[in-house]
């Protein structure tokens, strides 16, 4: 697998300061044997971008351009979240700050469970999906960002299960496996998750 010519010595900036997300990306790059060194933006003292887009794609591009502009390097950004159809797609792009404060997983999970109470009927499953959009820019003004998208379908539990992962993982039930996302190992999760799917598409793009 060859490294695209526009990589700066085979490296790119990962536009995230989310420790859980950065750890997943590092593991994914390792598992997929990608010939690219990722540099978390925090290592370059790059602050979070202002995410004022209305979609995962818009916000991913905003974050990638922001990191690339400050670093002068190619950058990849992930915008992801959980979408619940009965809530009109919420939490959606507001997943990380659903309860108000950015990154408060416990509060976000509690709010989601509370918002779903009116929809709990006779034990019927409530559909949910994790969405991940990766945006890759070769430079800050790249007119053609590369987009890779993964969607992971499941159900929303009535109470948290499992100790692994982060975010909404304890509430995300996989009926075909009879486990929550938080009960999977990192390796198991990365093979099937929304982020794993998007990363696989990125890997395939490097082979073209």
Secondary structure, 3 states (H helix, E strand, C coil): CCCCCCCECCEEEECCCCHHHHHHHHHHHHHCCCCCEEEEHHHHCCCCCCCCCCCHHHHHHHHHHHHHHHHCCCEEEEEEEEECHHHCCCEHHHHHHCCCCCCCHHHHHHHHHHHHHHHCCCCCCCEEEEEEEEEEECCCCCCCCEEEEEEEEEEECCCCCCCCCCCCHHHEEECCCCEEHHHCCHHHHHHHCHHHHHHHHHHHHHCC
